Amino acid sequence: MSPAIELIAINKSFGAVHANKDVNLSVERGTIHGIVGENGAGKSTLMSILYGFYEADSGDIRVNGAPTRIRSSNDAIAAGIGMVHQHFMLVEPLTVVENVMLGAEGGAMLRAGEAKVRKELARLATDYGLEIDVDATVGELSVGLQQRVEILKALYRGANILILDEPTAVLTPAEADALFELLRSLKQQGKTVVLITHKLREIMAITDRVSVMRRGEMVATVETANTSPPELAELMVGRRVLLRVEKTEKAPGAPVLEVDDLSVVDARGVLRVANASFTVHAGEIVGIAGVAGNGQSELLEAIAGMRQPVLGSIRLKGQDIHFSEHNPHRMRGLGLLHVPEDRLRMGLVPAFPAFESAILGFSDEPQLGRGPLLDHDRLIADLAKKMEQYDVRPPAPRLKTSNFSGGNQQKIVLAREIERNPKVLLVGQPTRGVDIGAIEFIHRRLIALRDVGVGILLVSVELDEIMHLSDRILTMCGGRITGERKPDQTNEQDLGLLMAGVTDEAA
């Protein structure tokens, strides 16, 4: 039987950047095939060629053994290929049915097209366990259910080959488990799945084979059962990678951030953080563990000055923060810097060149200007230096921010905040969508900051990350802090109970 996909000697360049270099890939039918590599290794470019977002400069594509020219996503869909992107392509104010219909309305009489969609969605729900309220507004669904809508869209259009780009980057552990059950079901039904991910544990758990890319080239394809996370990490990076965090025990210093009885409501008046109290000391990492959506995001935003608390107090280095003067600019001036959870919505402007994104929030610094204007030459030179230090690829300060991979965008945000010598650093999801080599680098930077006396408040849905980096761990559920633990005195089961609201008192 011919492979589901064959990519033969694929080349693609963007100016001087050779994103794909003579890449060969073969994916067998009815399998789950992983593709791993560092940020900027060329994985997403290769899949974008397969889905028709880009056309290869040279090379051939075969689908089920037949030579296939793919010049647009319509060509890919016609060939039975569907793609679920890391950042969903959904219209949030529309319903599930309306999103599935978009681009496949079936003619001017929408009622007939809608009836067809409803019937087909009912069948897909039965065949694949993809139950969902088809009349729900997409913007009101959880991230996991929105991803399910994207998969339904692809299946409705007849996809037999499904590409998923970093599908668990924005999912909770429970949502990720549900996705894997779905992928196994699709495989059993004869579908072919191509999974792009940075998470080696997921590769080992779900794939049949895995291909490794490095700097635009395909360096290996192996049976998953015959490899290991350390071997894959070394293939990805080209050197040995520590899959653990190395840090020494260190006595914390004086309190640098004190939060007392803090409560926050959202735009609809719903209580998102309830009576939160804790302290972060100099030279200490305090991790907050919790399922996404339990108030961690609102807590960070309130401390950073992006939201006004309705109750409680914040003290920074012993100074009371009056809420009437509470804003991000003032907090930055006092030495509190912030790496936001959502880099694209709150950390960067995708349409800006990278050197402009790299000064967001700091554009009024005197050294960045030339009279009343920004000194572009200085900004470009400054970012070029940071790109070298943080291994940002490509090292192109003038390149549009949106043209960098997610992990390299994250490095730009981290370089901007860390290199301004914070006294307190708020970090939300520091390694979301980041490759194994960059994760090691980011963890080392955070430990180095802690070791020179910076107080760090860390929010992450990755329990491994929380356990390895934190000196103390707080858990949140329903906007409340439900417990505090030392990493060496707890485990994932204990933290899981606290994250579910089973406090010591309740137990």
HELIX and SHEET records of a PDB file:
HELIX    1   1 LYS A   43  LEU A   50  1                                   8    
HELIX    2   2 SER A   73  ALA A   78  1                                   6    
HELIX    3   3 VAL A   96  MET A  101  1                                   6    
HELIX    4   4 LEU A  110  TYR A  128  1                                  19    
HELIX    5   5 VAL A  138  GLU A  140  5                                   3    
HELIX    6   6 VAL A  143  TYR A  156  1                                  14    
HELIX    7   7 PRO A  173  GLN A  188  1                                  16    
HELIX    8   8 LEU A  200  ILE A  206  1                                   7    
HELIX    9   9 THR A  224  ASN A  226  5                                   3    
HELIX   10  10 PRO A  229  VAL A  237  1                                   9    
HELIX   11  11 GLN A  296  ALA A  304  1                                   9    
HELIX   12  12 PHE A  323  GLU A  325  5                                   3    
HELIX   13  13 PRO A  328  GLY A  333  1                                   6    
HELIX   14  14 ARG A  343  GLY A  347  3                                   5    
HELIX   15  15 ALA A  354  SER A  357  1                                   4    
HELIX   16  16 PRO A  366  LEU A  368  5                                   3    
HELIX   17  17 HIS A  376  TYR A  390  1                                  15    
HELIX   18  18 THR A  401  ASN A  403  5                                   3    
HELIX   19  19 GLY A  406  ILE A  418  1                                  13    
HELIX   20  20 ILE A  436  ASP A  451  1                                  16    
HELIX   21  21 LEU A  463  LEU A  469  1                                   7    
HELIX   22  22 PRO A  487  GLN A  489  5                                   3    
HELIX   23  23 GLU A  492  MET A  499  1                                   8    
SHEET    1   A 4 VAL A  17  VAL A  27  0                                        
SHEET    2   A 4 ILE A   5  PHE A  14 -1                                        
SHEET    3   A 4 SER A  58  VAL A  63 -1                                        
SHEET    4   A 4 ALA A  66  PRO A  67 -1                                        
SHEET    1   B 6 ILE A  81  VAL A  84  0                                        
SHEET    2   B 6 ILE A 161  ASP A 165  1                                        
SHEET    3   B 6 THR A 192  ILE A 196  1                                        
SHEET    4   B 6 ILE A  32  GLY A  37  1                                        
SHEET    5   B 6 ARG A 209  ARG A 214  1                                        
SHEET    6   B 6 GLU A 217  GLU A 223 -1                                        
SHEET    1   C 4 LEU A 271  HIS A 281  0                                        
SHEET    2   C 4 PRO A 255  VAL A 265 -1                                        
SHEET    3   C 4 LEU A 311  LEU A 316 -1                                        
SHEET    4   C 4 GLN A 319  ASP A 320 -1                                        
SHEET    1   D 6 LEU A 336  VAL A 339  0                                        
SHEET    2   D 6 VAL A 424  GLY A 428  1                                        
SHEET    3   D 6 GLY A 455  VAL A 459  1                                        
SHEET    4   D 6 GLU A 284  ALA A 289  1                                        
SHEET    5   D 6 ARG A 472  CYS A 477  1                                        
SHEET    6   D 6 ARG A 480  ARG A 485 -1                                        
SHEET    1   E 2 GLY A 369  ARG A 370  0                                        
SHEET    2   E 2 LEU A 373  LEU A 374 -1                                        
END                                                                             
